[in-house]
Amino acid sequence: MKPAPRFRRFAAVGLLCAALPASTAPNRPPAAPLVQTELAPVQVIRKAEGHYFVDFGKAWFGTALFEFPAGHEGRRVVVKLGEARQDATSVHPKPGGTVRYQEHTLTLDAAARRYRLEPTWAPPGWMRGGWVDLPEAIGKLMPFRYLEVINVPEPFTAGHVRLLATHVPFDDTAAHFHSSNWVLNDVWDLCKHTIKATTFTGLYVDGDRERKPYEADAFINQLAHYCVDLHHETARRTHEYLLARPTWPTEWRLQSVLIGWLDYLWSGNATLLRQHYDTLKARGMNERRTADGLFRGFNDGEPRDIVDWPAGERDGYDMKPDVKTVVTAFHFEAVRLLAEIARATDRAADAAEFDRLAAQTRAAVNARLWDAARGVYVDGLDSRTGTRSTNASLHANLFPLAFGLVPEERRASVLAFIKSRGMACSVYGAQFLLDALYDAGEADYALELLTATHERSWAHMIYGVGSTMALEAWDAKFKPNLDWNHAWGAAPANLIPRKLMGIEPLTPGFQRFRVRPQLAALEHATVTLPAPPGPIRLAVRQPANGPWTATLTVPPGTEAEFHAPTPDARRVRVNGRPHQELAAGDRLPAQAGRVVLRLPPGEHEVRVERARQAGNPPRPGE
């Protein structure tokens, strides 16, 4: 028990939304809007006289507020807070890893009726800087869901305690998802809450242990935040913070280019691309290219190649070669997107050069890192001797597939290898694995991974571990110092709307967007995706007996490219009209075995009739 009080009088608790003052302190970010709200408990259990267990339903970054009547001067109230339960009515005092628990003592005075807990936080001993300090106006915070109080004045009810949560402004109604699979629904809820709750510093940080922004965390967090709220400011603020303070992994630095492009693609605002063009261009690290277009990474010092994290999640990756397939794949994607950024900022000569470099890298990867005998990409090669690694990992194959480096004729063997490895990557790697699978049309296997309940799954975080925010790793056995509040583990918040429901911008700001649902075994699913022109709403039903139907809301000033799940145009009807009766401009060339339609603003129904059974007469219009 800590002898010193950790509470202070708290007068005006409620909703605070203010531009926090800028500071010259090295660990304090620029001004950011933050919101503080009081949350009531969902359960209060009396354990004994003056001893209560409180559950707030979900974990948040915040602190506890108490209200006690006068007349208890000198009473010492013990408060225990934590993320984990030891049993049904106890906060776990030794949860392990970086799972949080604190115990404080409050000494009541004669007049005070409302108190605020002041939790403590300190960076890990090895950190010499880089964490984000909270503004003084916000106060001290910790992540917790559960609370125990001992020696409180009786009676004690839900009205005497609140959790004061801190996060950026967030519209809980902006995004929605529901499906016929309850596990998937729970995974969505876990990840959506994670994105909201982990914005407590006003930047995307890597959880409570370090409270530090990293590019890889920011990339996943950014995409997920776009899918759960119409909010671009936190991503931009984090992006600029990291452009000025790059972190150590090679691939993380390359991802700054991806982050910059996504900001433009999802918002339509090119300001940061123009403002930081030279910095983004430098992040491509073209000086590390070999003569034929591969990328020489870094085995020592800073930057340094990472492939995946923690190191045990690399599927046995051969880290010795200086040319690594994963790092080269990220370089390819950065260069490819730099060409798009150059075009968006009116730099035609740079765009042409980046196009040339990307094409060269594509050719080199497929010529020098492909093992034709096994039908897989190997982990890398030595740039001095040309000696190729004999090892082929999941990562060396999933990243080329995710970034479009795999030619059509090689996809089957690469996919077979990827599927043979299972979820042999971290929660970070899962973002790119699922992207690759959905882009390759492997929706059945992708859904299997999204709804799995084994220890390498999001369901395990919920049902097996008991967290209400995404974990830093699949389980403590894979990262003993993991925390329970890491947004890079919340990839399904973007994978479900973008890939399973298939809604993605094709042009900046969603002026034109694609809808390619891949429901696999789901019977039905609905989603609302917030977009700058207005919410995009999609509901899909595929009953065992009956037509496949989708209803779609296309916002004003936009158009949708809709991919119907059939190659047979005779089976497709749009708003009741057979495909052949649609205007020529609304019948687009088929893609990947799907009929493709142009849908203008408004409400639409796309119906795909089931194939006729032998002997049945054709429907009218067929």
C-alpha positions as CSV (number, residue, x, y, z in Angstrom):
1,M,0.0,0.0,0.0
2,K,1.3,3.4,-0.9
3,P,1.2,5.7,2.2
4,A,0.9,9.0,0.4
5,P,-2.4,10.3,-0.8
6,R,-2.7,10.3,-4.6
7,F,-5.9,12.3,-4.9
8,R,-6.7,15.9,-5.3
9,R,-9.9,17.8,-5.1
10,F,-11.6,17.9,-8.4
11,A,-14.2,20.6,-9.0
12,A,-15.6,20.8,-12.5
13,V,-15.6,17.3,-14.0
14,G,-17.6,16.8,-17.2
15,L,-16.8,17.3,-20.8
16,L,-13.6,19.0,-21.6
17,C,-12.7,19.7,-25.2
18,A,-9.9,22.2,-25.6
19,A,-6.9,23.0,-27.7
20,L,-4.2,22.1,-25.2
21,P,-1.4,24.5,-24.9
22,A,1.7,23.9,-26.9
23,S,4.9,23.3,-25.1
24,T,8.6,23.4,-25.8
25,A,9.1,20.3,-23.6
26,P,10.8,17.6,-25.8
27,N,8.3,14.9,-24.9
28,R,5.1,17.0,-25.3
29,P,3.4,17.1,-28.7
30,P,1.9,20.2,-30.4
31,A,-1.5,21.3,-29.3
32,A,-4.2,18.6,-29.6
33,P,-7.9,18.4,-28.8
34,L,-8.7,15.9,-26.1
35,V,-12.0,15.0,-24.5
36,Q,-12.6,13.9,-20.9
37,T,-15.9,12.2,-20.0
38,E,-17.2,10.6,-16.9
39,L,-18.3,7.0,-17.3
40,A,-20.5,5.2,-14.8
41,P,-19.7,1.7,-13.6
42,V,-21.7,-1.2,-15.1
43,Q,-21.4,-3.2,-11.9
44,V,-20.7,-2.5,-8.2
45,I,-20.4,-5.6,-5.9
46,R,-20.3,-5.4,-2.1
47,K,-17.6,-7.8,-0.8
48,A,-17.7,-6.8,2.8
49,E,-18.4,-3.8,5.0
50,G,-16.8,-0.8,3.2
51,H,-15.2,-3.1,0.6
52,Y,-16.5,-2.9,-3.0
53,F,-15.5,-4.2,-6.4
54,V,-16.3,-2.0,-9.4
55,D,-16.4,-2.9,-13.1
56,F,-16.6,-0.2,-15.8
57,G,-17.3,-2.7,-18.6
58,K,-14.3,-1.7,-20.7
59,A,-10.8,-0.4,-20.0
60,W,-10.0,3.2,-20.7
61,F,-7.1,5.5,-20.2
62,G,-8.2,7.7,-17.4
63,T,-8.5,8.1,-13.7
64,A,-11.0,7.5,-11.0
65,L,-13.3,10.1,-9.4
66,F,-15.0,9.6,-6.0
67,E,-17.6,11.5,-4.2
68,F,-18.0,11.0,-0.4
69,P,-20.1,12.8,2.2
70,A,-18.6,15.1,4.8
71,G,-17.9,13.9,8.3
72,H,-15.2,11.3,7.6
73,E,-12.1,13.3,8.2
74,G,-9.0,11.2,8.5
75,R,-10.6,8.0,7.1
76,R,-8.1,6.2,4.9
77,V,-9.6,4.6,1.8
78,V,-7.5,2.1,-0.2
79,V,-8.1,2.1,-3.9
80,K,-6.9,-0.6,-6.3
81,L,-7.1,-0.1,-10.0
82,G,-6.2,-2.5,-12.8
83,E,-6.8,-3.9,-16.3
84,A,-7.2,-7.6,-15.2
85,R,-9.3,-9.5,-12.7
86,Q,-7.8,-12.1,-10.3
87,D,-11.3,-13.6,-9.8
88,A,-14.8,-12.5,-10.3
89,T,-14.6,-9.7,-7.7
90,S,-10.9,-8.9,-7.3
91,V,-8.5,-6.7,-9.2
92,H,-5.4,-8.7,-10.1
93,P,-2.4,-7.3,-8.1
94,K,0.2,-9.1,-10.2
95,P,-1.1,-9.4,-13.7
96,G,2.3,-9.7,-15.3
97,G,3.9,-8.1,-18.4
98,T,3.0,-4.5,-18.7
99,V,-0.6,-5.2,-17.7
100,R,-1.4,-2.3,-15.3
101,Y,-2.2,-2.4,-11.6
102,Q,-1.8,0.4,-9.0
103,E,-2.8,0.8,-5.4
104,H,-3.2,4.2,-3.7
105,T,-4.5,5.5,-0.4
106,L,-6.9,8.4,0.0
107,T,-7.2,10.3,3.2
108,L,-10.6,12.0,3.5
109,D,-10.9,15.5,4.9
110,A,-13.7,17.2,6.6
111,A,-15.1,19.2,3.7
112,A,-14.1,17.5,0.5
113,R,-16.8,15.7,-1.3
114,R,-15.2,14.9,-4.7
115,Y,-11.7,13.5,-5.2
116,R,-9.6,12.7,-8.2
117,L,-7.0,9.9,-8.2
118,E,-3.6,10.8,-9.5
119,P,-2.1,7.6,-11.0
120,T,1.6,7.3,-11.6
121,W,3.5,6.5,-14.9
122,A,7.2,6.2,-15.7
123,P,8.9,5.0,-18.9
124,P,10.8,1.7,-18.9
125,G,14.2,2.0,-17.5
126,W,15.9,1.5,-20.8
127,M,14.1,4.5,-22.4
128,R,16.1,7.7,-22.6
129,G,13.4,9.7,-24.4
130,G,10.7,9.6,-27.0
131,W,7.6,9.1,-24.8
132,V,4.8,11.6,-25.0
133,D,4.0,13.6,-21.9
134,L,0.4,14.4,-21.1
135,P,-0.6,18.0,-20.9
136,E,-0.9,19.4,-17.4
137,A,-4.6,20.2,-18.0
138,I,-5.3,16.5,-18.5
139,G,-3.5,15.2,-15.4
140,K,-2.2,11.7,-14.7
141,L,-3.8,8.7,-16.4
142,M,-3.5,4.9,-16.5
143,P,-5.4,2.2,-18.3
144,F,-7.9,0.3,-16.2
145,R,-11.3,-1.3,-16.2
146,Y,-11.6,-2.6,-12.6
147,L,-11.5,-0.9,-9.3
148,E,-11.6,-2.0,-5.6
149,V,-12.2,0.3,-2.7
150,I,-11.6,-0.7,0.9
151,N,-12.8,1.2,4.0
152,V,-15.2,3.5,2.1
153,P,-18.1,5.2,3.9
154,E,-21.3,3.3,3.7
155,P,-23.5,3.2,1.7
156,F,-21.4,3.1,-1.4
157,T,-23.1,2.9,-4.8
158,A,-22.5,3.5,-8.5
159,G,-23.3,7.1,-7.9
160,H,-20.1,7.5,-5.8
161,V,-17.5,6.6,-8.4
162,R,-16.7,7.5,-12.0
163,L,-14.0,6.7,-14.6
164,L,-12.8,9.9,-16.2
165,A,-11.7,8.7,-19.7
166,T,-9.5,10.7,-22.0
167,H,-9.4,10.5,-25.8
168,V,-9.6,12.6,-28.9
169,P,-13.1,13.8,-30.0
170,F,-14.9,10.7,-31.3
171,D,-18.3,10.1,-33.0
172,D,-19.5,6.7,-31.8
173,T,-22.3,6.7,-34.4
174,A,-20.1,7.4,-37.4
175,A,-19.3,3.8,-38.1
176,H,-21.2,0.6,-37.7
177,F,-20.7,-3.1,-38.4
178,H,-22.8,-6.2,-37.7
179,S,-22.9,-9.6,-39.2
180,S,-24.3,-13.1,-38.8
181,N,-21.1,-14.2,-37.0
182,W,-21.0,-13.1,-33.3
183,V,-17.3,-13.7,-33.0
184,L,-16.6,-11.3,-35.8
185,N,-19.0,-8.8,-34.2
186,D,-17.1,-9.0,-30.9
187,V,-13.8,-8.6,-32.8
188,W,-15.1,-5.4,-34.4
189,D,-16.2,-4.0,-31.1
190,L,-12.9,-4.8,-29.5
191,C,-10.9,-3.0,-32.3
192,K,-13.2,0.0,-32.6
193,H,-13.0,0.6,-28.9
194,T,-9.2,0.2,-29.0
195,I,-8.9,2.9,-31.6
196,K,-11.0,5.4,-29.6
197,A,-9.5,4.6,-26.2
198,T,-5.8,4.7,-27.2
199,T,-5.8,8.3,-28.4
200,F,-5.3,9.6,-24.9
201,T,-2.1,11.5,-25.7
202,G,-3.6,13.2,-28.8
203,L,-1.2,11.1,-30.9
204,Y,-1.1,7.5,-31.9
205,V,1.3,5.8,-29.5
206,D,2.3,2.2,-29.0
207,G,0.5,1.5,-25.8
208,D,1.0,2.4,-22.2
209,R,4.5,0.9,-21.7
210,E,6.4,3.4,-23.9
211,R,3.7,6.0,-24.8
212,K,5.7,6.6,-27.9
213,P,4.7,7.0,-31.6
214,Y,6.1,4.5,-34.1
215,E,5.4,4.6,-37.9
216,A,4.1,1.0,-38.1
217,D,1.7,1.5,-35.2
218,A,0.6,4.8,-36.8
219,F,-0.1,3.1,-40.2
220,I,-2.5,0.5,-38.8
221,N,-4.0,3.0,-36.3
222,Q,-4.5,5.6,-39.1
223,L,-6.4,3.2,-41.4
224,A,-8.5,1.9,-38.5
225,H,-9.3,5.4,-37.3
226,Y,-10.5,6.4,-40.8
227,C,-12.9,3.4,-40.7
228,V,-14.4,4.1,-37.3
229,D,-14.8,7.9,-37.4
230,L,-14.5,10.7,-39.9
231,H,-11.3,12.0,-38.3
232,H,-8.0,12.8,-40.0
233,E,-6.4,15.2,-37.6
234,T,-4.8,12.6,-35.2
235,A,-3.2,10.8,-38.1
236,R,-1.8,14.0,-39.5
237,R,-0.5,15.1,-36.2
238,T,1.2,11.8,-35.6
239,H,2.6,11.7,-39.2
240,E,4.2,15.1,-38.8
241,Y,5.5,14.2,-35.4
242,L,7.2,11.1,-36.9
243,L,8.6,12.9,-39.9
244,A,10.5,15.0,-37.4
245,R,11.3,12.1,-35.1
246,P,11.8,8.9,-37.2
247,T,12.1,5.7,-35.2
248,W,14.7,3.0,-35.6
249,P,13.3,0.2,-37.8
250,T,14.0,0.5,-41.6
251,E,10.5,-0.6,-42.6
252,W,8.9,1.8,-40.2
253,R,10.7,4.8,-41.8
254,L,9.6,3.5,-45.3
255,Q,6.0,3.4,-44.0
256,S,6.0,7.2,-43.6
257,V,5.4,7.3,-47.4
258,L,2.4,5.0,-47.0
259,I,1.0,7.1,-44.2
260,G,1.4,10.3,-46.2
261,W,-0.4,8.7,-49.2
262,L,-3.2,7.4,-47.1
263,D,-3.9,10.8,-45.7
264,Y,-4.4,12.2,-49.2
265,L,-6.3,9.2,-50.6
266,W,-8.8,9.0,-47.7
267,S,-9.2,12.8,-47.1
268,G,-8.6,14.4,-50.5
269,N,-6.3,16.9,-48.9
270,A,-2.8,17.1,-50.5
271,T,-1.5,19.8,-48.1
272,L,0.9,17.5,-46.2
273,L,2.1,15.9,-49.4
274,R,3.2,19.3,-50.7
275,Q,4.5,20.5,-47.4
276,H,6.6,17.4,-46.7
277,Y,7.4,16.2,-50.2
278,D,11.2,16.4,-49.8
279,T,11.1,14.5,-46.5
280,L,8.8,11.8,-47.9
281,K,11.1,11.5,-50.9
282,A,14.1,11.0,-48.6
283,R,12.1,8.3,-46.7
284,G,12.3,6.1,-49.8
285,M,16.0,5.7,-49.2
286,N,16.9,5.3,-52.9
287,E,20.6,5.6,-52.0
288,R,20.2,2.0,-50.6
289,R,19.2,0.5,-53.9
290,T,21.4,-2.1,-55.6
291,A,22.3,-1.7,-59.3
292,D,19.4,-3.9,-60.3
293,G,16.8,-2.3,-57.9
294,L,16.9,-4.4,-54.8
295,F,17.2,-2.7,-51.4
296,R,20.2,-3.1,-49.1
297,G,18.9,-2.9,-45.6
298,F,20.7,-2.4,-42.3
299,N,21.7,-5.3,-40.0
300,D,23.3,-3.0,-37.3
301,G,22.9,0.5,-35.9
302,E,20.0,2.8,-36.7
303,P,18.0,2.4,-38.8
304,R,17.9,-1.4,-38.6
305,D,15.8,-4.0,-40.4
306,I,13.0,-5.5,-38.3
307,V,10.7,-7.7,-40.5
308,D,8.3,-8.3,-37.7
309,W,8.1,-7.8,-33.9
310,P,8.6,-9.4,-31.5
311,A,11.5,-11.2,-33.1
312,G,9.9,-14.6,-32.3
313,E,7.1,-13.8,-34.7
314,R,9.3,-13.8,-37.8
315,D,8.5,-17.4,-38.8
316,G,12.2,-18.2,-38.7
317,Y,13.2,-15.4,-41.0
318,D,16.8,-15.4,-42.1
319,M,18.0,-12.0,-40.9
320,K,21.6,-12.3,-42.1
321,P,21.3,-11.1,-45.7
322,D,21.6,-7.4,-46.2
323,V,18.9,-7.6,-49.0
324,K,15.8,-8.8,-47.3
325,T,12.6,-9.6,-49.3
326,V,10.4,-7.9,-46.8
327,V,12.4,-4.7,-46.6
328,T,12.7,-4.6,-50.4
329,A,8.9,-5.1,-50.7
330,F,8.3,-2.1,-48.4
331,H,10.8,0.0,-50.5
332,F,8.9,-1.0,-53.6
333,E,5.6,0.1,-52.2
334,A,7.2,3.4,-51.0
335,V,8.7,4.1,-54.4
336,R,5.4,3.2,-56.2
337,L,3.5,5.6,-53.9
338,L,6.1,8.3,-54.3
339,A,5.3,8.2,-58.0
340,E,1.6,8.8,-57.1
341,I,2.6,11.6,-54.7
342,A,4.8,13.2,-57.3
343,R,1.8,13.2,-59.7
344,A,-0.5,14.6,-57.1
345,T,1.9,17.5,-56.4
346,D,2.6,18.2,-60.1
347,R,6.1,16.8,-60.3
348,A,5.9,14.9,-63.6
349,A,9.7,14.2,-63.9
350,D,9.9,12.7,-60.4
351,A,6.8,10.6,-61.1
352,A,8.4,9.1,-64.2
353,E,11.6,8.4,-62.4
354,F,9.8,6.7,-59.5
355,D,7.7,4.6,-61.9
356,R,11.0,3.5,-63.5
357,L,12.5,2.6,-60.2
358,A,9.4,0.7,-59.1
359,A,9.4,-1.3,-62.3
360,Q,13.1,-2.1,-61.8
361,T,12.5,-3.3,-58.3
362,R,9.5,-5.5,-59.3
363,A,11.7,-7.2,-62.0
364,A,14.6,-7.7,-59.6
365,V,12.5,-9.2,-56.8
366,N,10.9,-11.7,-59.3
367,A,14.3,-12.5,-61.0
368,R,16.5,-12.8,-57.9
369,L,14.4,-13.7,-54.9
370,W,12.1,-16.3,-56.5
371,D,12.8,-20.0,-55.9
372,A,11.2,-21.6,-58.9
373,A,11.8,-25.1,-57.6
374,R,9.7,-24.5,-54.5
375,G,7.4,-21.9,-55.9
376,V,8.1,-19.4,-53.2
377,Y,10.1,-16.2,-52.5
378,V,13.2,-16.7,-50.2
379,D,14.1,-14.4,-47.4
380,G,16.8,-12.4,-49.1
381,L,20.3,-12.4,-50.5
382,D,23.8,-11.1,-49.9
383,S,24.3,-8.1,-52.2
384,R,28.1,-8.6,-52.4
385,T,28.2,-12.3,-53.4
386,G,24.7,-12.7,-54.7
387,T,24.3,-15.8,-52.5
388,R,20.6,-16.3,-51.9
389,S,19.1,-17.4,-48.6
390,T,17.7,-20.9,-48.6
391,N,15.0,-20.0,-46.1
392,A,11.5,-19.1,-47.2
393,S,9.3,-17.6,-44.5
394,L,5.7,-16.5,-44.4
395,H,6.8,-12.9,-44.4
396,A,8.9,-13.2,-47.5
397,N,5.8,-14.2,-49.3
398,L,3.0,-12.3,-47.7
399,F,4.6,-8.9,-48.2
400,P,5.3,-9.3,-51.9
401,L,1.7,-10.5,-52.3
402,A,0.3,-7.6,-50.2
403,F,2.2,-5.0,-52.3
404,G,1.3,-6.5,-55.7
405,L,4.7,-7.9,-56.6
406,V,3.6,-11.4,-57.3
407,P,2.8,-12.1,-61.0
408,E,-0.5,-13.9,-61.7
409,E,1.1,-17.1,-62.7
410,R,2.9,-17.4,-59.3
411,R,0.0,-16.5,-57.1
412,A,-1.4,-20.1,-56.6
413,S,1.9,-21.4,-55.3
414,V,2.6,-18.4,-53.1
415,L,-1.0,-18.6,-51.7
416,A,-0.6,-22.3,-51.0
417,F,2.6,-21.6,-49.1
418,I,1.1,-18.7,-47.2
419,K,-1.9,-20.8,-46.2
420,S,0.3,-23.6,-45.0
421,R,2.0,-21.3,-42.5
422,G,-1.2,-20.2,-40.7
423,M,-1.0,-17.0,-38.5
424,A,2.8,-17.3,-38.2
425,C,3.2,-13.6,-37.7
426,S,2.5,-10.9,-35.2
427,V,-0.6,-8.8,-34.8
428,Y,1.2,-6.2,-36.9
429,G,2.0,-8.7,-39.6
430,A,-1.6,-9.8,-39.6
431,Q,-2.6,-6.5,-41.1
432,F,-0.7,-7.2,-44.3
433,L,-1.5,-10.9,-44.3
434,L,-5.2,-10.3,-44.3
435,D,-4.8,-7.4,-46.9
436,A,-2.9,-9.9,-49.2
437,L,-5.5,-12.7,-48.8
438,Y,-8.5,-10.5,-49.5
439,D,-6.8,-8.8,-52.5
440,A,-6.1,-12.3,-53.8
441,G,-9.7,-13.4,-53.4
442,E,-9.0,-15.8,-50.5
443,A,-12.0,-14.6,-48.5
444,D,-12.8,-18.0,-47.0
445,Y,-9.4,-18.3,-45.4
446,A,-9.3,-14.7,-44.4
447,L,-12.6,-15.0,-42.6
448,E,-11.3,-18.1,-40.9
449,L,-8.4,-16.1,-39.5
450,L,-10.6,-13.2,-38.5
451,T,-13.0,-15.4,-36.6
452,A,-10.5,-18.0,-35.2
453,T,-10.6,-18.7,-31.5
454,H,-7.1,-20.2,-31.0
455,E,-4.4,-18.4,-29.2
456,R,-3.3,-16.5,-32.3
457,S,-6.5,-14.7,-32.7
458,W,-8.4,-11.6,-31.8
459,A,-11.1,-13.7,-30.2
460,H,-8.4,-15.1,-27.8
461,M,-7.7,-11.5,-26.7
462,I,-11.4,-11.2,-25.7
463,Y,-12.4,-14.6,-24.4
464,G,-9.1,-16.2,-23.5
465,V,-7.2,-13.2,-22.0
466,G,-10.1,-11.0,-21.0
467,S,-9.0,-7.7,-22.5
468,T,-11.3,-5.1,-23.9
469,M,-8.6,-3.4,-26.0
470,A,-6.3,-5.1,-28.5
471,L,-3.1,-6.7,-27.2
472,E,0.4,-5.9,-28.3
473,A,0.9,-9.5,-29.2
474,W,-1.4,-12.6,-29.5
475,D,-0.6,-13.7,-26.0
476,A,1.9,-13.2,-23.2
477,K,3.6,-16.4,-24.2
478,F,4.7,-14.7,-27.5
479,K,5.8,-11.4,-25.7
480,P,6.1,-11.6,-22.0
481,N,6.1,-7.8,-21.4
482,L,3.1,-7.2,-23.6
483,D,0.5,-4.5,-22.8
484,W,-3.3,-4.7,-23.1
485,N,-3.8,-1.5,-25.0
486,H,-2.0,-1.6,-28.3
487,A,-3.8,-0.2,-31.4
488,W,-1.5,-2.0,-33.8
489,G,-3.3,-5.1,-32.7
490,A,-6.6,-3.6,-33.9
491,A,-6.3,-4.2,-37.7
492,P,-9.8,-5.7,-38.0
493,A,-11.2,-2.2,-37.5
494,N,-10.0,-1.4,-41.0
495,L,-9.9,-4.9,-42.5
496,I,-13.6,-5.5,-42.0
497,P,-14.9,-2.4,-43.8
498,R,-12.0,-2.2,-46.4
499,K,-11.6,-5.8,-47.3
500,L,-14.4,-8.0,-46.1
501,M,-17.1,-5.4,-47.0
502,G,-14.8,-4.2,-49.7
503,I,-15.2,-0.4,-49.5
504,E,-12.0,1.5,-50.5
505,P,-11.3,4.9,-52.2
506,L,-10.2,4.8,-55.8
507,T,-9.6,8.5,-56.1
508,P,-8.7,11.0,-53.3
509,G,-11.4,11.9,-51.0
510,F,-13.8,9.1,-52.1
511,Q,-14.9,10.9,-55.2
512,R,-14.8,7.4,-56.7
513,F,-14.7,4.3,-54.6
514,R,-14.8,0.6,-55.0
515,V,-17.3,-1.8,-53.3
516,R,-16.2,-5.5,-53.6
517,P,-17.9,-7.5,-50.8
518,Q,-16.2,-10.8,-49.9
519,L,-18.5,-12.2,-47.2
520,A,-17.3,-15.9,-47.6
521,A,-19.5,-17.9,-45.2
522,L,-21.3,-15.0,-43.6
523,E,-25.1,-15.0,-44.2
524,H,-25.4,-11.3,-43.9
525,A,-23.4,-8.2,-42.9
526,T,-24.0,-4.4,-42.7
527,V,-21.5,-1.6,-42.4
528,T,-21.4,2.2,-42.3
529,L,-18.1,3.7,-43.4
530,P,-17.5,7.4,-42.7
531,A,-16.2,9.2,-45.8
532,P,-15.7,13.0,-46.5
533,P,-18.6,13.2,-48.9
534,G,-21.0,11.4,-46.5
535,P,-21.5,8.0,-44.9
536,I,-21.3,5.0,-47.2
537,R,-23.8,2.3,-46.1
538,L,-23.7,-1.2,-47.3
539,A,-25.9,-4.2,-46.4
540,V,-25.3,-7.6,-47.9
541,R,-27.4,-10.8,-47.6
542,Q,-26.6,-14.2,-49.1
543,P,-29.2,-16.7,-47.8
544,A,-28.7,-20.4,-48.5
545,N,-31.8,-20.3,-50.7
546,G,-32.4,-17.1,-52.6
547,P,-30.6,-14.3,-54.4
548,W,-27.5,-12.5,-53.2
549,T,-28.5,-8.9,-52.5
550,A,-26.7,-5.7,-51.6
551,T,-28.1,-2.3,-50.8
552,L,-25.7,0.6,-51.1
553,T,-25.8,4.3,-50.3
554,V,-23.6,6.3,-52.6
555,P,-23.0,9.8,-51.2
556,P,-23.7,13.0,-53.2
557,G,-20.9,14.0,-55.6
558,T,-19.4,10.5,-55.8
559,E,-19.7,7.3,-57.7
560,A,-19.2,3.7,-56.8
561,E,-17.5,0.9,-58.8
562,F,-19.4,-2.1,-57.6
563,H,-18.0,-5.6,-58.1
564,A,-20.9,-8.2,-58.1
565,P,-19.9,-11.7,-57.0
566,T,-20.5,-13.4,-60.3
567,P,-18.9,-13.5,-63.8
568,D,-22.3,-14.0,-65.4
569,A,-23.9,-10.6,-66.2
570,R,-27.2,-12.3,-67.0
571,R,-27.7,-13.0,-63.3
572,V,-27.2,-9.4,-62.2
573,R,-30.0,-6.8,-61.7
574,V,-29.5,-3.3,-60.5
575,N,-32.6,-1.6,-58.9
576,G,-34.7,-4.3,-60.6
577,R,-33.3,-3.8,-64.1
578,P,-31.4,-6.6,-65.9
579,H,-27.7,-5.9,-66.5
580,Q,-28.2,-5.7,-70.3
581,E,-30.7,-2.9,-69.9
582,L,-28.3,-0.6,-68.0
583,A,-26.7,2.3,-69.8
584,A,-23.4,1.4,-71.5
585,G,-21.5,3.7,-69.2
586,D,-22.8,1.9,-66.1
587,R,-21.5,-1.5,-67.4
588,L,-17.8,-1.5,-66.7
589,P,-15.2,-4.2,-67.8
590,A,-15.3,-7.3,-65.6
591,Q,-12.5,-7.7,-63.1
592,A,-11.2,-10.8,-61.4
593,G,-14.2,-12.9,-62.4
594,R,-16.7,-10.3,-61.2
595,V,-19.3,-8.1,-63.1
596,V,-18.4,-4.5,-62.5
597,L,-21.0,-1.7,-62.3
598,R,-20.9,2.1,-62.0
599,L,-23.4,3.3,-59.5
600,P,-24.2,7.1,-59.2
601,P,-25.2,8.9,-56.0
602,G,-28.3,7.5,-54.3
603,E,-29.7,4.3,-52.9
604,H,-29.1,1.1,-55.0
605,E,-30.0,-2.5,-54.8
606,V,-27.7,-5.0,-56.6
607,R,-29.1,-8.5,-56.9
608,V,-27.4,-11.6,-58.1
609,E,-29.8,-14.4,-58.9
610,R,-28.7,-17.9,-58.1
611,A,-27.7,-20.1,-61.1
612,R,-30.6,-22.1,-62.5
613,Q,-30.8,-25.7,-61.7
614,A,-30.8,-28.1,-64.6
615,G,-34.3,-28.3,-66.3
616,N,-35.6,-25.0,-64.9
617,P,-36.8,-22.4,-67.4
618,P,-35.0,-19.1,-67.6
619,R,-36.2,-16.1,-65.7
620,P,-37.6,-13.2,-67.8
621,G,-34.7,-11.2,-69.4
622,E,-32.3,-14.1,-69.1
